[in-house]
């Protein structure tokens, strides 16, 4: 069963952070003309965009606060540990990469994506060249 492709650019979900919405439009503008997106893909795309936004927020926190933080134990001793933002960044980055592969957003994934052939109505003069 083949699901109908999206012909128009879908609006970004309102609950995505601004960075996630920007990523949504970037990806949708690239994939809609290729005919590889359909309505069933939008929840996965939203998750991808959310992880990209989380990754960027974590990167901003790391830039501001550094990659380590000081912890104080119950006895009053202090020690340096890896910032929790490193883990947040790494997890969001990993999830975004995995979801991005599903949409052909990595170089290796693009080699495995097949774009549907254009129908006669969709062809333009450039297709003849």
C-alpha positions, 0 to 999 in steps of 0.5 A: 500500500502506497500512502499519498505524498504531501504536496504542500509544505506542512506548518511546523507544530506549535509546540516545537521550540523555535530551533525545532520549527526552523529545522522542520521547515528546512527539512520539509522544504527539501523533502516535499518536492522529492515526494518522499514525505506523507502524513504518516511521517510527520510525527517522526519528523516532529521527534527529529526536530525536537531532538535537534532543538534539544541538541542545540539547547544543550550546546548553548548550555555547554558553551556557557557553563563548560563541559564539567561542573563542581559537585559537593558531597554531604561531607562538604568535599567538592569534586569535578564531574562531567556536566549533565548537558554533555549527556543531554547533548549526546543523547539528543544528537544520537536520536536526531541522527537515527531519525534523520537517517529515516528521512535520508538526511545523512550522506550514507542514508541518501544513497539508500533512498529511492525517490518516486518517479514523476508522473507525466503531469509532474514532469517539466522541460528539464526532465527531457534533458 
